Amino acid sequence: MTHTSPEVRVPRADAKRNRDRILDVAEQYFTEHGVAGSLDQIAKKAGVGAGTLYRHFPTREALLAALLAARQDHLNQQLDIIRADSTDAATALHRWLAALAEWASAFDGLPDPLREAVSENASPLTLTCHGYITTLDEFLTAAQQEGSARSCVRARDLFLLVLATSWARSAAMADDVSPAGMIGLLRSGWASTDTTSTGTTTTDTTTSAATDGPASSNV
């Protein structure tokens, strides 16, 4: 008896064009209006029907996951550089947190669906978030073994704090130095030393002392 392989369905050229067009328009639309922008407006600007958009991207999270996938190569390149160039585990952790904060700031409002994806299993963004948390845990564990990060700190909590930092970057009060400043303040929470410096960002003993108390009670 001859067994034939099931026919592999190749996406039609027009379907691929529609998908690519939707992604291009969504990239621009979310950049201008944030991730809460109307999906129907994206479909209209892409020149397709709403049904076509939802066939390619059944949910807003599915569309965001596809847009973030296009940024994954850049983030992975940064990850390789951090692993190769960092002189110590604390510096590597600090740089990876900064890279994640930049990634999570791609669109206004992006931290909200990312935060929800951390505790959900059904979101298309869940695997992406958990993958980056795993990498974060790798850097954190190395810093803890080195003695430069406090043993009570968890990678999951750091990831959520990164999302909070990314959310705050879009606040009206934020300016050009706010991103580095907030990541520096975040470092004062996980660092085991009283005083740490990275570039132009310095955390003082007052900030470290203030964060040591509450965090230690959560062990």
N, C-alpha and C positions, 0 to 999 in steps of 0.2 A: 504493500500500500504506500502510495506516495503522499507525503505530508507537505502541504504548502504553507509557507509562512504567511501570517496575516499581513494584509496590505498596510503599509505605513502611509498614513495620510499626511501629505505635505501641505502646509498652509498656503492658501491661495495668495498670489502676489498682491491683490487688492486688499486682502485682510491684513497682510503685513504692513502695507502702506497706511491703512487706517490706524493700526496699532501704533506705528511710529509717529504718525501725525498727532494722535491723542497725547502721547508722551511729550512731544515737543511743546504742544499747547499747554498741557498741564504744568510742565516745568515753568513756563513763563507766567501762567495764571497764578500758581501757588506762590511764586516769588513776589508777585504784585499784591495778592489778596490774602495770602496765608492758606493753610491747609483746610480751613473751614469754607473756602470758596465753593461756589456752586458747580457741581459736576455737570449739570445740564448746560451751564454756560460754557464749560470746557468742550462739551460735545458740539455745541453750536459753533464755537469758534474753530473747532477742528473740521467742521463741514460734514459731520456724521450725525446720525440719529442717536438719541439717548440709549436706545436698545443696543446699538453697536458698541457704544462705550461700555455698557454693563456686561456685554458678552465677553469682552476682553478683560475687564476689571470689575468683577461683581460687587466690590465694596471700595470705599475710599481708601481703606488700609491696603488693599491689593494694588491700587494705583500708586500709593506712596511707596510700597515695597519695591515696585518696578522702578520708580524714580531713584530711590536710594541705591538700588543695585547698580545703577550707572555710576554712582559715586564710590562704589566699593573698591574698585581698582586703586583709586587715589588713596583711600584710607589704608589699604593693604600695603601700598608702597611706603606710606608713612610708618606703618608698623615695622616693615623690614629695616627701614633706616633707624628707627628707635632701638631695635634689637642690636643692630650692628654698631651704632655710634655711641650709645649711652655708656658713660664711664662707671656708673653704679646703679643699683636696683632702684634707689629712690628717684634718681633722675629719670630713669626709664618710666617709672610709674607716673611721675609728674607729667612727662611729655605725652604719654598715652591718654591721660585724663584730658589734657588740652586738645589733643586730636579728636577725641570723642565729643568734646564740647563743641568744637567747630563743625563736626559732622551732624550733630543734633540740632544745629542752628541753620540748617540749609533753608528752611522755610519758617515763617512766623507761625507759631502754634504747633510745630512738629513735636516738641517734647510731650505734649498731652497724649497723642496716640502711642508714642513710644513707651510712656509710663504705663499705660493700660496694657500694652503688649507684654510687659514684664510678668504680669500676674495672670495672663490668659494663655490658653493653649490653641485657640482657634484663629487668632489674628495672624495674617500673613507676615507681620512684623516680629512675631515672637521668636522665631528661630534666629533672625538677625540679631535681635537684642541679646538673646542668651549666648550667642556665639561671641559677641563682644564682651559680655560679662565674664565668660570663661577666660578670654585673653586678659581681661583686667585682673582676674583672680590670679593668673600666672604671674603678672608683674607685682601684685600686692604680696603674694606669698614669698616671692624672692626678696622683697623689701623687708618683710617681717623676719625672714631668716637672717637677713643682713643686720637686723636690729635698727633699721631706719624707719620702720612703720610700726605702729602700735598693734599689738596682737589681737585686740578686741574689734578691729575694723573689719568689715565684710565688703567683698567686691560688689555685691548687690546694692548695698547702701551707697557706696561710692558712685555707682552708675546712676542711681536715683538723684544723688546730689549734683551730678554732672548735668542731668536733664533740668534740674532746677536752675543751675547756672546758665544753661542755654536759654531757658525761658526768660530769665532776668536780663539777658543781653539785648533783648528787643524792647525793654522798658524805655519809656520816654527819658528817664533820668540817666540811662546808660550813655557812655561816651566811648571814644576810641581806646581808652586805657582800661575800661571796665572788664573786658574778657580776661586779660592777664591778671588783673587785680583779684577777680573772683576765684580764679583757679589757684592763685597764691593763697588766698584765705582758706580755700578747701584743703590745700596742703598743710596748713597749720593744724587742721583737724586730724589728719591721718599720720602726720610725722611724729616720730617718737622723741625727737630732739626738741629743745626749747627754742632754738633759733635755727632757721634754715634759709638759704638764699638760692634762688635760681634766676640768673640773669639780673633783671632790675627789680624782681619781685622778692620782697623780704617779709617774713612773718616774725613778729616779736614775741617775747616771753609772755606778755599780757594776753595776747590772743590765744596762744597755746594753752596757758593755764585755764582760760575760760572754757576751752573746748574739752580739756582733759576730764573735768569733773563729770558732766552729764553723760559723756560717751562711756566712761568707765562703768557707770551704773547699769549699762545695758548688756554687760558681758553675760 
